């Protein structure tokens, strides 16, 4: 096999790691010393790839704009291509004479299959093809039970993670990228606006624009604000949706605008400065749930469509009417905390985690709607619609997932409101008419529907 010339370009394939700092693949490309071609492929054609939802498309557009600017600041250029990733990359290798391709790993089944194909075909063509750990603190195959298998319960999983050693320190942003190759036809780029990721007719994204700053700079700013202002309140107030005690980092982590290593060490620094403080450890455990979700996805690639617990395949789901489903989606159920959460989601592309559990429980257990219906709605409307966390969380609420809440645990939205939003501050922000005549009556009786849910669960229990 002929060794490629040292000056042959290195392709850095960006995916859900849209940042320049702590980017192992980008660092490796710089160390190789050849010109760097930064590439993003919008792949909604490869087998098994789930197209992203509307809110995620909005976020991706702006995150790619931010990444393009960040790379330009260090002498790079972001190349955009659309199509089946393996074919797009093969064409780009031929067009540019690239000698290497590098990326940070993904963990979904279809994504891993594509990455394996690209690695094998690139190496067969004589390229140096390498992948790196950049998106998870603990890669799924490295954390195993005493029997060598995957974990299905969070607490022992997280203990095993913590016992495996401290995550590495984040890598710096490269000071400069090696001279880029000529910008001729061999490295032509699509125009981002031509991809049509932004909503038009109507433009429903004003609430998203008001709430978020996609991109690496926005992620680092959000992390700093949380460490300074939210973290001191975290343990005591994180379940109160009206209190700014959570990080709001989830969409930035989903798109890799900040790495989990950067988040870990920012929090760990606080922990070291304040020995015995419970807030950093509590938050890092929540970061652990993200790791656990990817551990589950790696070992169960069809987690968005298949019950983790097969006994739930027998569950007698109801067929909701269009009016009932629409009432839940638009926050018109007559249940104030549920409606506030669903309207927050519709307006901002986000929902407080405690309220997510309440809204999901209401759909699954009060309305007896299959959890997959809710998972699909969140996939389309969340800016942090994560392929692992979204499905794992819905299955957790449904009782069909790993380490799940028991099905008979039905969140009572009235009691949840009393406990976590007693002054209705959060509810009134998103449901201002809640105390008026225009607010709808409940579409279902909470007590009767809870009894119906428990009766339906008997079908699962009986086997």
N, C-alpha and C positions, 0 to 999 in steps of 0.2 A: 504493500500500500504506500503510495507516495505521500510524504508529509506535506501539508499545505504550507504555502509561503507564510512567514511570520507576519507579513503585512496584510494578509487576507483578513477581511473584516470579521468581527465577532457580532453575531446577532444576539441581542438581549431581548428575550420574549417576555414582555409584561403581560400579566393576566389580572389577578386580584391582588396585586402588590404595587399599586400606583403611587410610588414614592421614589425618592432618590437616596434618602438616608436609610441605613441599616437594610441594604438591599444586597444580599450575598452574591446574587448573579451579576448585578452591575459591578460590584467590587471585583469579582473574578475577571470580568471583561476588561476592566481598566488595567488590572495586573497583567493581563496577556499582552497589552501594549499595542494592539492593532486597532485600526479604526472601529468605532462602535456604531452599530445600527440598532437603535432602540425601536422595537416593533410592538404594536398592539394589534391583535386580530379580533375583530368582532365575529365570533363564530356562533351562528345559530343554525348551522347546516349539518354539523357532524352528528353521527348516530348517537342518540342518548343524551345529547346536550339539551338542557332545559332552557328555553329562551327566558331572559330576564323580564320582569314585570315593568309596568309603566313608571312607577316611582324610581326604580333602580335605573331605568334608562335615562331619566332626568339626571340622576346623580352621576352616572357614568359619563355623560356628556361633559359636565362641568369638571369632573375629576380628571378627565383626559386633557381638557384645556389647561388645568393647573399643572399636570405632569409635563405637558409640552413646554410650558413656561419655565418650569424648574430645570428641565434638561437643557433648554436653550441658555439658561444662566451659567451652565458649566460647559458650554460648547457643543451640546448635542442637539439632536433633532428627532422628534417622535414621528415614526412612519406608521400610518394607519392603513390596514387592509381588512377586507371583509370577505368571509367565505369559510369553507372547511379548513381548519387550521393546518392540518398535515399537508394539504395541497398548496395552500398559500405559502407555507414556509419552504416547501420544495421548490416552488417557483422563485422565491426570493433568493434562495441559495444559488440557484442557477444564474439568476440575473446579476448577482453581486460577486460571485466567486468567494462567498464566505468560507472561512476555514474553521469556524467554531460557532456553536449556538449554546446558550446557557439560559436557565430559568429557575425560578423558585417553585417548589413542588406544590401540586394540588392533590386533593384526597378523595374526591368523588370517583365513582367507578368509571363513568364515561370519560372523565377528564384524565384519569390515569391511563386508560387505554389509548387515548390520543397521544399523551406524552410518551408512552412506551413506543408507539409507532414512530413518532418523530425522532426519538433517541436512536432507535435501531436503524431507521433509514438514513439518518444523518451520519451515523458511525460507518455504515456500509459504504457511504459515499466519500469516506475519508475525513470527515469532520470530527473535531473534538466536541462531543455533546455531553454536557453535564447539567445536573440539577442539584438544588441546594435547599436547605431547610431555612425558610424565611417567614413562614406564615403561622407556624405553631411552635410553642415552647417545647413540646414533647411529641415526637412523631409517633403515630398510632402503633406501629409495630414494635416500638421500643419499650412500651409499657404493657407487661403481661402479668397474668395471675400466676400463682404458684404452680399451676398446671400448664402454664405456657399459653393460655388462651386469652381472649379479650375480656375486659371488665364489662359488667352490666350494672354495677352499682357505683354511684359517684364517690362516696366517702373513701372506700379502699383504693379506688382509682387515683384520687387526688393525693392520698398518702403515699402511694407508690411513685407518683410524679415527684413529689417533694423530696422523697428519699433518693431519687435518682441523680440528684446534684443540681446546683444552681444554674439557671439558664445563662447562656453566654451574654456578654455585654454587647450592646448594639454597635454596629459599624458606622463610621462617619460617612457623611455625604462626600463623594469624590470631589476633589477640588477642581478637576477638569477632566473631560473625556478626551481620549486620544483623537487626533484629527479625524473628523468625519470623512467618509468617502464622498466623491463628487455627487452633487444632487441632480444628476442626470436621470434619464428615463429608467435606469436600472434600480433606482430607489424612489420611484414615484410614490406618492402618498395620496390616499383618499382625502377628501375634504370632510372634516367632521360634521359640518352642517348638513352634508348630503346624506348622512346616515339617518336623519329624521328621528333622533332620540328624544327631542324635546316635544312637548305636547302643543298641538295647534288645533284650533277650531273645536272646542275652546282651549284656551291656555288655562289649565287648572293648577298651575304650579306656583302661584304667588305665595301661598302659605309656606311652601317649601323654600322659596327664595328668602322669605322673612326669617325662617327658623335655622337655616343651615349655610355653612360655607364649605362646600366640598373641596377636597384637595389636601395635600400634605400640610400646608401652612395652617389651614383651618383645624386639622387634626391636632397639631402640636399646640395651638392656641387653646383648643378645647381641653386637652390634657392638663395644661398649666392651670387653667381656671378651676378644673376639678380638684387638683391637688391643693390649691390655695383656698378654695371656697367650699367645695362640695364634700371633700373627704372628711373634714372635721365633723360633719353632720351625718356621715354615711350610715354607720351602724344603727343609730337611733331613729333616723328619719327616712331611710331609703325606700320604705314602703308607702310613704305619703306623697301622692302625686303632685300636690300643690307646693311641695318644698323642693328646692333645687339642690338635692342631695345625691343625685346619681351622676354618672360621668357623661352620659350621652355620647359615648365613644363608639357605640356599636356600628353605625354606618361607616365610620372611618376605619374600624377594624375589618369590617366586611370587605371593603375595597382595598385594604392594605395600605391606606394612606399613612398609617402609623403601624409599626410592628408590635406584636405582643412583647417582644424583648424590651423595646423602649418603654412601654407601659409598665412592665414588670419592674424594671430598675428604677423608674421614677417613683413608684410606690415603695419599693424596697429601701430606697434612700430615706424616705420619710420614716419607715419602720426602724431603721438603724438609728436615726436621730432621736426617736421616741420609743425606747424599749418598753415593751408591754402594751403599747397602743394597739387597740383591737381593730381600728378602722382599716389600716392597710391590709392586714391579713384577711379581713372579711371581704374586701374588694378583690383581692387576688384569688380568693376562692371562687368568686363569680367569674373571673377570667378562667378559672379552672373548669367551670361548666361549659365554656366555649370549647376548651380542649376536649372535654368529655364528649360533647356533641360530635366533634370531628372523629374521635375515637370510634364512636358508634357508626358514623357514616362510612368510615373506611371499611369496617367489617360488615356493614349492612347497606350497600349502595342504593338499594331501592327504598330507603327509609321514608321518602316523601309519599310513597304510594302503598306501602305494605305494612301491616301491623307487625311491630316487633314481637309482640306476644300473639302467636297464631290463634289462641283461643278467642281473641276478639274478632276473628273472621266470622264468628257466629252472631255477632251483635245485631239486633234487629233495628237498624237505623230507620228513622222516619224519612218520608219524602216531603221536604218543606214546600209550602206554596211559594210562589214567586213573591207575593206580598210579605210573607213572613221573613224570607231571606233578605229582601230589600230593606225591611225595617231594621234588621240587625246591621246590615252593611252601612246604612246611612245614619244610624244612631236615632231611630224612631221607635224603640221597643217599649217606651214608657218606664224603663228601668234606668234611673238617672246615671248611676256610675257606669253602666254598660254603654249608654248613649254618649256620655262624655268621652269615654275612651275611643269609641268608634268615630266620633267627630274629630277628636284630636288626630286620629290616624288619617282621616280624609283630608284634613286641613294641612297637616305638617309632614305626613309620611312616617309618623312615629307614634308610639303609644308607650306610656309608662309601664314598666314590666309588671307591677302588681295588678294594674288594670287589664293588661293583656291576659293574665290568668283568669280574671273575673269574666271578661268578655268571651274568652274561649270556653270557659266552663258553662256559661249561659247558653252558648250555641250548642255545645255537645250534650249537656246534661239536662237543661231545661227544655230545649227545643228538639233534642234527640237527633241532631243533624250530624252526619258523618264528619269526623275531624278533618278529613281530606278536603272538604268543602271550605272550611275555615282556613286551612293551611294555604290553599290556592288563592284565597282572597288576600291574605297577608302577603303572599309572594308577589302579588301584583301591586299592592298599595304601600308596602313598607320600603323606606329607603335603605333599611338594614336587612332586607330579605336575604338571609344567609342560608345556603343550601343545607348546612348541618343544623344550626340552632333553630331554624324555623320549624322544620319537621320534627326534631327531637322534642321541642317545647310543646308542640301540639299533641304529640303522642304522650308526653308526660301528663298533660292535663286530662287527656282522654282515659288514661289508665292502661293504654295499650303499649306503652313504651318501656324503655329500660329505666329502672329505679323510679318508676312512675308514681304519681299520687294515686292512691287507691280509688277505684271508680266511685266508691260510695262517698268519697270526699267531694261534696258539691259546694262550690263557693256560693255563699248567700250574698248577693250583691248589696242587700240592704245592710247586713251586718258589716260587710267590708267597708261600706260608706261610713257607717257610724264609727268604725275603728280608725280608718285611715284618711277620711275627708270629712270630719265631723262638722265643720263649718261650711261645707259645700263650696269651698273656695275653688277647687279644681272643677267641680261640676258646673258651677255658674260661669266659669271662663268659657266652657265649650257648649253649654246648654243654658244660655241666658234666660230662656223662657220657662225654666224648670218649675217655677212656682206659679206660672200663669195658666190661664184657661186654654192657651194654644198647645200646651204640652200634652201628648197623647196618654191615654190610659194604658196600663201594662197589657201587652199582647198575650200574656200567659200568667197563670197563677203560680207563684214560685213554689208554694208548698205542694200543690197537686202535681206539678211537673217534676219535683224532686222524687215524689213517690213513684211516678211513672218511670223515671230513670232507674231507680233501684229495682223495680220490677223487671225492666228490660235486662238489667245486668244479671238477673237470675238465669237467663238463657245461657250466658257465658259461664257462669259458675256450675251449672248442671252438666255442661259438656255434651 
